[in-house]
Amino acid sequence: MRPSARFITLEGGEGAGKSTQARLLAGALQSRGLDAIVTREPGGSPGAEDIRKLLVEGEPGRWEPLVETLMMFAARADHAAHTIKPALARGTFVICDRFTDSTYAYQGAGRGLPRETIRRVESIAVPDVKPDLTFVLDLPADAGLQRTQNRHHGETRFERFDLNFHERLRVAFREIADKNPDRCVLIDATREKEQVAAEIIKIAGQRFGI
């Protein structure tokens, strides 16, 4: 019997390797005869990708924290409606590079927006979409930022925040993993990508019987 489709997210700071691991996990699932797609946030649907450009380009102080959060959830609501929920409904595993945990880390711990404010917006925008499993990729903030130096694109707005900002993100993601042990697994992302992928694929297989 085919396993039920699941919503799996990857979280962590800049340069943690989330996009790479999302692709490797999806490939592993597909090799086992399962349907799987990779998507991302902000983005993942045409409308959300339009909003993404506003969020990830420009100077760090371009948006106030609340405005930034509202745009994040506007993109997330569109993403959920047009990509995530339809895929799950047709039996496809959804592997997502970031989801709501990133908002609690970036706009909450990073930019100082109260957690309750984020929770209230979440309850309106995506009240019925929760990950079944989250891998939190952990590595020192300075190491992650060093990795981003090899990227060649204009989406560098969050990378331009100072090191203290990125260190707050790491603490926040580790706290999220610690407070949600049934859903979250903390992964040492300082290792080679193949080692990280092997652990993630093994855990997902054990969790969902795949």
Beta strands, then each sheet from edge to edge (+ up, - down):
strand 1: 7-12
strand 2: 36-40
strand 3: 93-97
strand 4: 133-138
strand 5: 184-188
sheet 1: 2+ 3+ 1+ 4+ 5+
end
